Amino acid sequence: MQREEQEIQRMDGFEHQAPSFFICPISLQVMKDPVTISTGMTFDRESIQKWLFSYKKVICPVTKQPLSDFRLTPNSNLLRLIQSWHLQHASSSTTKFVEPEPNNHDALMKVLVEEIKQPHLQVKSLRKIKSLIQENRGDSSRITCIRDDSLFSLVVSLVVKTELPGVPQITGNDTPEIINEAVSSLCLLRPSDETLKMVSQNENGLLIESLCLIITQYLSNLQIRIQAALLLKSIFEVVDGIYKEGLRVEFFESITEILKDQISKHGSLTVLAILMEVLSYGKNKEKAIEGGLIPILIELLAEDNERHVCEMMLAVLEKLCQKAEGRAAFLAHPAGIAVVSSKILKVSYVGDDKSISLLSSVLRCRGEVAQEFMEVGGVTKICLVIESGCNLKTKEKAREILGFHLKTWNKTPCFPSLFKA
């Protein structure tokens, strides 16, 4: 009789005991998204995130061990067990389980997209989206929403609608949480070029302006500045030229600082790629020169020997030296001529072409540097280029340089006799 009563209670939902290891030690509820921390303990994601990031705790809630690693590792095996248990008791009125199956990523993503539209859930939803994408390593065959244009547009709206500060020197801790999460989420999404262009050009390029402001203002938050730069790089590759013209001197000063710090190689390459995209538009060359870019590039070029990086720096310098202000800034640096000359025949054919084009524009206009060019070995390098396997266009530029000051160099004993005639 007692057994029958227990069975009736179970069927009516009055008794429904979950295994103890399904229970989160913090919330004391069955876990919906179990994750394991560095101490080996497992918690529900929402609960442990509050413990670590809202309450700023640095110890394990159970073992009290100090934490040096705050990564949350999904416990997929436990999640499957919990889901199986829920399905077995689905008929009970006290048991409800609405989370999608772990391999139904798109269904879960649709739920999260709806949550983003609710202000109090935006940060939490963005974090879940990032986690889902990162767990699947950005595999668009498993998570089709990565290429969802509507999701990209929705997250962009969070960036452009957030009021950004108008004062410089904002500290990293003051960066709005929603901006941090939205920008880092955008870096993981892969919209079509058409959508990226359309969204970026909306409202007279408001997204571009917002990202530039993030780079300019949040000087203590290098991560978000580099992420904003990554987005701008992709944007500048697809938008019309008019949207590349309105950049401010402060923007060039800020990306020059990213280059100067050399903390992130990825960040440096991103900045150089942006410069390659925008310098040909509007007054951007003048603004970059005013922002102090040339001396920084010369100093970095002197220390770097990586082919791709050197090619990009030489290409940017060559563009800047097309302007009189650029040539003046280049010659004002005591190592400018020597550094560029040293890269000839050491980087690549592309590097040779950019170096010689740069030197041609400088030497054509400033005869007083002819002697310095000879002393640093530049003339010898030019002669070697003419005799090398470089392309004809590069050789022609080298011959032009020789012609600029041939009478002066011809009188020096170190000038190659082959070219004196």
C-alpha positions, 0 to 999 in steps of 0.5 A, a space after each residue: 500500500 505504501 509503495 502504491 501511494 509513493 507511485 501515485 505521489 511520483 506521478 502527481 509530481 509531488 516527489 521528484 528527486 534529482 541526483 545530487 550531482 545535478 544540483 548547482 552548489 550555489 543556486 541549489 537548483 538543477 543545472 541548466 548549463 554546467 561548467 567546470 572551473 579550474 578547481 574541478 568543481 562544476 556549477 551552473 554557468 549563470 551562478 558561477 558567472 555572478 560569483 566571479 564577475 558580479 560579486 568579484 570573488 576570486 576563490 572557489 565557492 566550494 573548496 575556497 581555493 584561490 583562482 588564477 584561471 577564470 575559464 569556464 569549461 562546458 561539462 558536456 557529459 553532465 549536460 547530456 545526463 541532465 537532459 536525459 533525466 529531464 526527458 525521462 520525467 517530462 510528464 511530471 508537472 513539477 519538471 520543465 526543461 525548455 533548453 534546446 538540445 546541445 547540438 541544436 545550436 541554431 534553436 538556442 541562438 534564436 532564443 538568445 537573439 530574442 533576449 538581446 532585444 530586452 535591455 536587462 538581458 543584453 549583456 548575458 545573451 551576448 556572452 552566451 552567443 560568444 560562448 556558443 560560437 567559441 565552443 564550436 570554433 566559429 564553424 558556420 556549418 554547425 552554427 549558421 547564425 554566424 553568417 546571420 545578417 540580421 543578428 549582425 545588424 542587431 548587435 551593431 545597433 547596441 554599439 551605435 545606440 550606446 552613448 559614448 563619452 566625449 572626454 579622452 583618457 577613459 579607463 578600462 574599468 569605465 568601458 560600458 559593459 554592453 560595448 565590451 560584449 557587443 564589439 567582441 561579439 561582432 568580431 566573431 560574426 561573419 556577415 555578407 559583404 553587402 550587409 557589412 557595407 550597408 550597415 556601416 554606411 547607415 546614418 552617414 557611417 555612424 558605426 564607423 564613427 562609433 568604432 573610431 571613438 572607441 579607439 580614441 577614447 578607451 585608452 586603457 582598454 587595449 583589447 576593445 581598441 584592437 577589436 574595434 580596429 579589426 572591425 574597421 579593417 573589414 569595414 574599410 575594405 567594403 565601404 565607399 571612399 566617402 566613408 573613409 574621408 572623415 577620419 580625425 587626427 585623433 584617430 590617427 594619433 590613437 592607432 599610432 599609439 597601438 603601433 608604438 606599444 607593440 603589445 599585440 602583433 595582430 593589432 599592429 598588422 590590423 592598424 597597418 592594413 587600415 592605413 593602407 585602406 584609408 591613406 589615399 582618401 581625403 586629407 588622411 595622409 596629412 592627418 596621419 603625418 600630423 598624428 606622428 606616424 612617420 617617426 614611429 614607422 621608421 623606428 619600428 622598421 629599424 627593428 623588424 625583419 619580418 617580410 610582410 610587416 616590413 612591406 606594409 610599413 614601407 608601403 605606408 611610408 611611401 604613401 606618406 612621403 608623397 606629401 611635402 609634409 611627409 618628406 619633411 617628417 621623414 628627413 627630420 628623423 636622423 635614421 630615416 634614410 639609413 633605415 629605408 636604405 638598409 631594407 633594399 635587397 633584404 625584404 622582398 621585391 615588393 619591399 625593394 619597389 616601395 623603398 626605392 619609390 620612397 627614396 626617389 620622392 625624397 631625393 628628387 626634392 632634397 638635394 642636400 641629402 645626397 651625401 648622406 645617402 652615399 654615406 649610408 650605402 644607399 647608392 651602392 644598394 641602388 647600383 646593386 638593384 640595377 644589376 639584380 633580378 628586380 622587375 624592370 619598373 623597379 630598376 627604372 626607378 633606381 636609374 632615375 635616382 642615380 640620375 638625380 645626383 650622378 655628378 655629385 656621386 661620380 666624384 666620390 671614390 666609392 662610386 662604382 666605376 661601372 656606372 661612372 660612364 
